[in-house]
């Protein structure tokens, strides 16, 4: 009977194994290989965000070219990409749980980079929307694929640190979009900004194709599969709904990311309207505040979370609760009470530092609580929620409130829109607190691995 079970498990592992398995020799399994992979994926994430956020640096020229309202701009920067992203992301995550993740990443990176460049040829608003829809759909598989790859290169005790460094890519990409995008648009026009934004992705796709290999799936996890088979969407949903700690962590992340999404779209506009900066100046300040400072927060958050946790994931959640509340408070003060540009920039810098620290810790918790054979699917559901709810609500609510407040507050109406999104952060902190309580209940019995069902 034991032999029969062993044969069955071998067959299952062969069925879910990737087509190209990383060799076990030291040259591949060593520190250099895994940190090299992480370095490349950080830059892939930067390109992902560059191509997604480039619109925020071009709001002024695009509004002038196509006579758009603030709400239409928010749709271009939000729904136009997030809806197709949401429709495609979960199937992509399920595909990543079954197929070679490296090959999928190369194809998607190359395709969305070309779609970004094609936006530079848009002659009508409809064509521009079509290009952004294409980018959204093609970027859908990026996060579940890359975070699944990272989880198979780093052990559980190192994952928050690795994911924190991976999260550096988001603010770096935002920095490039705002700084380079605004400068190129000011000197050469918005079309050239779109054209050039797509080139780095083409180059990196070639690098990934020839220098990265597919790792063995779930090799660092004690729990290999659930029900000994590759997970379906129904199974992943049932798993998440039955694990309340995972569910509350999931919901908390979705709510709290809305604030960062709002700032990524509207911060340059806030600086231009409220503090009378030029488009170039607003792009540079936004890049420094959201990009550079946010990058420090992303890297520091994962490292600090791994350092303080000592095998207890609830400590990571308490850190997330504190940073989420502080980020929301800083945003409200910056928008409604700051007396000068310098004070506003410092406070928004604090917001992005604190809010970006969520990613390494939050993703690490979701990965830790998900079984390896459904990890990419659960991550895909999280990314879908980010794009369908966080990015859409964060930018659209701010634009909607700004339009409603325009008759009362004039150019300062955008401050009320951005401040309004902090309500979601406080709500999300409540979900994190509930997840903290649930994990605390598990830890006396499971101090090292919080993965009970």
N, C-alpha and C positions, 0 to 999 in steps of 0.2 A: 504493500500500500504506500509506504514511504517513497519507494522508487517511482510509483505512478504519479504521486504528487510532485516529486522532483522533476519528472519528465514534463508534466503539465506546466509547471512554472517556467521551465526552460523554453517551452514553446511560446508561452506568453511573452517572455522577455525578448525572444527573437522577433515576435510579431510587432512589438512596439519599439524595437531598437531602431535607431536611425540608419540610413543607408551607408553612412560613412562614419565609422567609430574612431575616436581618437586613440592612437596607440598609447600603451602604458609606459613606454620607456621614459627615462628621466628627463630627456631633452624636451619632451612635450609636456609632461606632467609637472615640471618645475615651475618655480615662481616666475621666471622670465616669461614663459609662454602665457600663463594666465593673466599676468599684468599687462602684457602686450595686447592680448585680446580685449581686456577692459579699456585700455587706452584707445584702441581703434573704435570700440563701441561708444565711448564718450564722444568722439568726433562725429560718429554717425548720428548720435543724439543731437549734437550741435547743429548738424546740417538739417535734421528733421525739424528742429525749432526755427532755424533760419528760414526755411521754406514755408513754414506755417505762419511765422510772425512777421514776415516781410511786409504784409499789408499794413500793419500798424505804423510802420515808418513812412508809409506812402499815402496816409489818409488825406492830407492836404491836396496834393496833386490829383488824386483820384476823385475827390469831391469836386474839384474844379473842372476836371475833364468830363465827368459824367453827371454833374449836377445832382449829387447824392445828399440825402439827409443823414443825420447822425444815426438814425435807426437803420437805414439802408447800409451804412458803413459797418454797423455792428453785425448785420446779417452777412456781409461779405467776409468779415473777419471771424464770424462764428458759425452760424447755421449752414452757410454754403459749403463749408468743409466738414462740420461736425455730423450732419445728418448722413451723408454717404459714408463717413468714417464709422458711424454707429452701425450702419447696415452691413458693413463688410468685416468689421473687426472681429466679431465672435467666430464667424466661419474661418477667418485667418488664424485665430488662436487655436481652434480645433485642428486646423491643418498643421500648425506648428507642433501640436502634440503627437502627430502621426508621421510627418515627413522631415526631410533634412532641413534644419532651420537656417543653416548658412546659405544654402541655395536660394531659399525664399527671400532672405534678407538682401542678397545681391540683386535679384530681379526687381524687388519693390523699390529699393534705393535708386536704382538706375531709372526706373519708370517715373517716379514722382519728381525726380530732379529735372527730367525733360519736360514734364508738365508745368513745372514752375517757370522754366525758361519760356515756354510757349505763351505764357500770360503776357509777356512783353509784346506780343504781336496782336493783342486784343484790340479790335476796332470798335466794338460795342460793349455795353455793360453785360449783355447776355453771354458774349464770348468770354469775358473776364470771369463771370460766375462759373461757366463751364470748366474753365481751367482750374479754378479753385476747388470745384467739386471733384475733379480728377485727382488733385493733390490729396484731398481729404480721404478719398477711397483708397488710394495707393499707400498712404502712410499708415493705414489701419493696422497692418500686421506688425509694425515696428516694435512697439513696446512689449507685447507678449513674447515675441521671438527673442528679442535681446535680453530681457530679464530672465527668461527660461535658460538661455545660454549662460548667463552670469551665475545662476544658481547651480549649474553643473561645472563651474570652474572654481567656486569658492565654497568652503564648508559653512555650515549654519552659523557658527560663532563669528565668522568673518563677513557674512552677507550684508549686514547693515552698512558696514564700512565700504564694501565694494559697491553697493547700490548708492551710497552717498556720493562716492566719486563718479559713478555713472550719471547721477543727477546733475553733476557739473555741466553736462552737455546742454541742458535746457537753458540755464541763464547765459552760457557762452553763446549759444545760438541766438538768443534774444539780443545779446550785446551786438553780435554781428549784424543782425537784422536792423536794429535801431541806429547803430553808429554808421556802418557802411551803407545801409539802405538810404538813410537820410542824406548822407553826403553825395552818394551817386545820383540820387533823385534831384538834388539841388543843382548839381553841376551838369548832369547829362540826361536827366529826365527819368520818370518812373519806369519807362519801358526798359531802359538799360539796366535798372536795378533788378527787375525780374529776370532779364536775360542772364546776368552775371550770377545771380543767386543759385541757379541750377547747376553751374559748372562743378563746384566742389563735390557734389554727390556722385557725379559720373566718375570722377577720379577715385573717390573712396570705394565705390562699388568694385572697381578693378582690383584695388588693393585687397579688399576682403576676399574676393574670389580666389586669389593666388596665395594668400598668407595665413588664412584661418581655416581650421578644421573643425568638424562637428564632434563635440564631446559625447561621451556615454551619458545617457539620460538617467538622472536620479542617482548618480554614483555616490554622492555624499549623504544620502538620506536613509535613515533607518527604516522608515515606512516607504516601501517601493511603489505600491499601487493601492487603489481601492477597488475591491471586488475583482482583483486580478485581471483587469482588462483596460484598454484605452478608454478614457472617459468620454461619454457623450455630453452634450449640452444639458440634457435633463439631469444626468447624474451630477454634473458640476453644480447646477442650481440647487439640487436637493442637498448636496454636501454643504454648500454655503449657508443655506437656510437652516440647516440642523445645527450648525456650529455658530452659536450666537455671538461669540467673541469675534469670529471672522466677519460676521454680518455687520456688527456695529463698527468695527474698524473700517470696513468697506464703505459704509454710509458716511462715516465721519470724514474720510478722505475726500469723497465726492463733494461734500458740502464745503470743506475748507479750501479746496483748490480753486473754487470760484473767485476768491479774492485775488489770487495771483493772475488768473485769466483776465480779470477786469483790468488790473494794472498793466498787463502786457499790451492790451489794446488801447487803453485810454490815457496812460501816463503822459505820452508825448503831447496829446491834445490838451491835457490839463496844464502842462507847463507853458504851452503856447498861449492858451486863452487866459489863464489866471495870472501867470507871471510874465507874460509878454516876451517870451523867448522866441528866437527865430526857429525855423524848422531844423536847421543844423544843430543849434544849441540844445534844443529839446531832445534831439536824437542822441547827442553825446551824453547828456545828463541821464536820460532814460537808460541808455546802455550801461553806464556806470552803476546806477542804482539797482536796476533789475538784473543786469548781466553780471558785472564784477562782484558786487556785494552778494547777490543771490548765489553765485557760484561758491563763495566762501561759506555761506550758510548750508548749502547742499552737502559740501564735503565735510564740514564740521559736524553736522547733524548725525550722519551715519556713524562717524568715528566715536562721538560722545555717547551715542546710544549703545554701541557695543561695549564701550568702556564701563558704563554705569550699570549695565544690565546684569552682568555676572550670572548668566543663565536664567534670569527672571525677566520675561518679556513684559510683564506689567510695569516695570520701571521705565521701559521705553515709552509706554503709553502715557505715563504720568508726565514725562518730558514733553510729549506731543501736546498734551492738554495745556500745559503752561505756555509753551511757545505760541500755540494757536490763539489763546486769549490775549497775550501781549501784542501779537501782530495786529489783531483787530483793533485794539485800543490805540496803537500807534497810527493806524490808518485814519481813524475817526478824528484824532487830534490834528493830523497833518492836513486833512481836507477841510475841517470846519473851524479850527482854532489857531493854526500856525500864522504868525504875523509876517513872515518873510519867506523868500525862496530858500534860503539856507536852512531854516528850521524845517520846512516842508521836506526838503531833500534828505536831511538827516533822519527824520521820522519814517519816511518811505523806505530809506535804506534799512532801518531797523525792521520794518515790516517784511521786506523781501528776504533779509537774512533769516529771520525767525520762521517765516512761512516756507521757504525753500528747504529748511531742515526737515520738514515733514516727509519728503520723498524717500530718502534713503531708509529712514526708520519705518515709515508706513508700508512701503513696498516689501521691506524685509519681513514685517509681521504677516502680511498677506501670503507671501511665499512660504513662510514658516508654518502657517496654519493650513496650507493647501497640500494635497498629495501630489507627488511628482507627475503622475500620469494625467493630471487634470490642471496642472499649474498654469500652463499657457492659456487654457480656456478661462480660468478664473481671472487671470491678469487681463485677458481680452475683455471680459465683462466689466472690469474696473475701468479700463481705458475707454470703453464705450460710454460708460457713465460719466467719465470726465468730459468727453467731447459732446455728448448729448445734453448733459446737465450742467457740469461745472463751467466749461468754456462758453457754452451758449447762454446760460443764465447769467454768468458773471459779466459778460460784455453786453448782452442785450438788456438786462435790467438797468445797468448803468446808463445806457443810451436812452432807454425809455424814460427813466426818471429825469434825465437831463432835458429831454424834450418837454416833459410836463412842467419842469421848473423854470424853463427859459423865460417865460413872461414875468416871473417873480425875481429871479436871480441874475438874469442876463448871461454873460459869459461865465459866471461862477456856477451856473447850473450843474456843470459836470462834477463839481465837488460833492454835491448831494447824491448824485448817481453812484459815484465810487464809494462814498460812505455807506450807502444803503446795502452794499454787498456784504458788509461785515456782519449783518444779521445771520447770514449763512455760516459764518465762522463760529459764532457763539453756539449756534445750533449743533454744528459738527462737534464742538468740544463736549457737548452733552453725550453724544454717541461714543466718543473716545472714553469718557468717564465710565460709561456702562461696560465697555469692553475691558477696561482696567479692572473693574469689580469682578468680572467673570474670570479673567486670567488669574487674579489673586486667589480665587477659590480653587483653582487647579494646582497652583504652584506647590502647596505642601506635599501633594502626592507626586507631582511631576516637575521637579525643580529644574531639570535640564532640558527636557523636550516637551513643550506645551503643544501637544498634537492629539489630544484625546478627542473622542467622538461623543 
